[in-house]
Amino acid sequence: MQYESVIGLEVHLQLNTDSKLFCGCSTTFGAAPNHQTCPVCLGLPGVLPVLNHRAFEWGIKAALAFDCRLAQVMKFDRKQYFYPDLPKNYQISQYDQPLAQHGHLDITIEGASRRIRITRIHMEEDAGKLLHDPQAPWSYVDFNRTGIPLLEIVSEPDLRSPDEASAYLLELKAVLEYLDVSTCDMENGSLRCDTNISLRKRGEALGVKVEIKNLNSFKAVKAALVYEIARQAKRLDAGERIAQETRLWNAKAEQTETMRSKEAASDYRYFPEPDLVPFTIQPRLREAVAAQLPPLPAQRRVRLMDAYGLSAYDAQVLTQHRRLAELFEGAIAQGAKPKPLANWIMGELLAYLNARGQEPSGVTLRPEWLVHLLEAIDAGTISGKMAKELFVESLERQVDPAQVIRENNLRQIVDHGQLDRLAEEVIAGFQKSVEDYRKGKANALMFLVGKCMERSNGKANPTQMADVLKRKLNQGKEAVT
Amino acid sequence: MAIVSTQDVRQVALLARLALHDDELKKLAAQLDEILEYVRQLQAVSTDGVEPTSHVLPLADVTRPDQRLPSLPPEEALTLAPARHGHLVKVPKVID
């Protein structure tokens, strides 16, 4: 049976602040355990939490970017539950008066635009980090993360496939990266995602919803959804019912599993946080934050297509990360040609980063380095092959390719006399291959070109070298006959 | 008429992780009932034209700049821990 999947996503985003949401403790990642706590974030009696103004601004910034309606009055609530990572036994979150509601994000799927509604965006504090000892009956708690500002962004169940969920997440992450409100790094947990999914026959009422947690990467989100769709479809086909539950993604086993510890009491007994006053979002604050909004990926995509004639695909890839888009436009401003530039960023640069598991957001390459590299190729100073090696060296050493060219005297041989001599030497040295070539073995020519390249230390242009060799070999042929 | 039943108290006790005997449940239900009955007097006051609020102080929009302040020395923070493992708090195993 064919089912339609109905998917919603909940994204938790760590806001990029120096101090925690309600106290002055540092938010620096990777500090020694329990070195960044204080009476406020540990929930000791008699303390007074006070809202971090930057976190508030960052929240408003994100809400505006997703076209949300900002709250007239926003308040915080206590969400009560017992867990060792929650020292106060409640989390300060927002319940019925969140920061913002009714937004949306447009995604492109198979060339068509789809609008995904965003239900709400609210602010809350993070919990501590639990470490489990597989050998002992103990768990260990580090409260450094307790109280770090989070933004929760909840979508409507508007997504219809794992691919749409991926596209939504990618676009959401791109927008948030542009806003510069978070590092958006899934590796260290600054971007986390939960999803819920149900199946239904097309046009029918919503099915029973299953929530999936423990999704640590975009790959995991997609894989978990694919798995869950198959699992639920099999049940439904067999006439069974889907249990409403929370499941965990097990990345190793590549399956979702029922959560062992049933949250018997999912009654969080929210009530207004008495220690925090209500917040109004005054027009002045709203305008000040709106003025900081950069061009968003969708706008930038249109610009790249209109101004530089890039394809929709190229524009999509280049705008996925703010850093790449800036690199591209920075190099254009200094005279680079759009198409070869786009190819270098999307090809060589992304391949380099992928191979090293690095995020484009961390690239320190300067736009002028790309300009110098492309100029050297255009001028014929270096061949395409040399340029690739040069580019890697320049990235490894963090220096301008122009400098590498100067240092290594990397100049393509353009002197025809020199190319002729190279060809003659190699023809004289590899008679066997010369005969093979004359017998019609095309591979032999490639071998000879390789030898020439070797002798020239890669400075000969392979296409030119092949031409020279062919000419010499054919001359030789005439001379023999 | 009772507002709070022993069943309500049982539910709240469960959520608050309190182990109560049956006689305690009964006693607390009666006491909570009296408290709520007392507070119920407020229902007599007319609230027409009064905006609902979650906060009684005439204060709003109190924030602090995003500035770091010194944290507690870990030794001090950990004095409250029931048990420790290096600088980590040690608790009976919990599995997500």
Contacts between the chains, C-beta under 8 A, distances in Angstrom:
chain1	res1	chain2	res2	distance
A	17	B	66	5.0
A	18	B	66	5.2
A	18	B	67	6.9
A	18	B	68	5.4
A	19	B	66	5.5
A	19	B	67	6.1
A	19	B	68	4.9
A	19	B	69	7.2
A	23	B	69	7.3
A	24	B	64	7.8
A	24	B	67	6.2
A	24	B	68	5.5
A	24	B	69	2.8
A	24	B	70	7.7
A	24	B	71	8.0
A	25	B	68	7.4
A	25	B	69	7.3
A	25	B	71	4.8
A	26	B	68	5.2
A	26	B	71	6.8
A	32	B	74	7.3
A	32	B	87	6.0
A	33	B	74	7.6
A	33	B	86	7.1
A	33	B	87	4.4
A	33	B	88	4.9
A	34	B	74	4.9
A	34	B	77	5.5
A	34	B	78	6.2
A	34	B	87	5.0
A	34	B	88	6.9
A	34	B	89	7.0
A	35	B	71	6.6
A	35	B	74	5.1
A	35	B	87	7.1
A	36	B	71	5.1
A	37	B	71	5.8
A	37	B	72	5.8
A	37	B	74	7.8
A	37	B	77	4.9
A	38	B	69	7.4
A	38	B	71	5.2
A	38	B	72	5.3
A	38	B	77	7.9
A	39	B	72	7.1
A	42	B	72	7.7
A	42	B	77	6.5
A	42	B	80	7.4
A	44	B	80	7.9
A	50	B	62	6.3
A	50	B	63	6.7
A	50	B	64	4.5
A	51	B	62	7.1
A	51	B	63	4.7
A	51	B	64	7.0
A	52	B	63	7.0
A	52	B	64	6.5
A	52	B	66	5.2
A	53	B	63	3.9
A	53	B	64	6.5
A	53	B	65	5.8
A	53	B	66	6.3
A	54	B	65	7.6
A	54	B	66	3.7
A	55	B	66	7.1
A	56	B	63	6.0
A	73	B	60	7.9
A	75	B	54	5.3
A	75	B	55	7.6
A	80	B	15	7.6
A	82	B	17	5.8
A	83	B	94	7.1
A	84	B	89	7.7
A	84	B	91	4.5
A	84	B	94	5.7
A	130	B	94	6.7
A	130	B	96	7.7
A	131	B	88	6.9
A	132	B	93	6.8
A	132	B	94	7.9
A	132	B	95	7.0
A	133	B	93	7.6
A	136	B	93	7.8
A	137	B	92	6.7
A	137	B	93	4.9
A	138	B	85	7.0
A	138	B	90	5.3
A	138	B	91	6.9
A	138	B	92	6.9
A	138	B	93	5.8
A	139	B	90	7.8
A	139	B	91	5.4
A	139	B	92	7.3
A	139	B	93	5.0
A	139	B	94	5.1
A	140	B	85	5.4
A	140	B	88	3.8
A	140	B	89	6.7
A	140	B	90	5.9
A	140	B	91	7.5
A	141	B	88	6.3
A	141	B	89	4.1
A	141	B	90	8.0
A	141	B	91	6.1
A	142	B	87	8.0
A	142	B	88	5.9
A	142	B	89	7.8
A	143	B	77	7.5
A	143	B	89	7.4
A	213	B	96	7.8
A	214	B	96	7.2
A	248	B	96	6.8
A	259	B	96	7.2
A	260	B	95	5.9
A	261	B	94	7.3
A	261	B	95	6.2
A	261	B	96	7.1
A	264	B	14	7.7
A	265	B	14	6.6
A	265	B	15	5.0
A	267	B	15	6.0
A	269	B	15	6.6
A	272	B	54	3.5
A	272	B	55	7.0
A	274	B	55	7.3
A	276	B	62	8.0
A	277	B	55	5.7
A	277	B	57	6.7
A	277	B	59	4.7
A	277	B	60	5.3
A	277	B	61	7.1
A	277	B	62	5.1
A	278	B	53	7.7
A	278	B	54	6.5
A	278	B	55	5.7
A	278	B	60	5.1
A	279	B	60	6.5
A	279	B	61	5.5
A	279	B	63	8.0
A	280	B	60	5.7
A	280	B	61	6.0
A	282	B	61	7.5
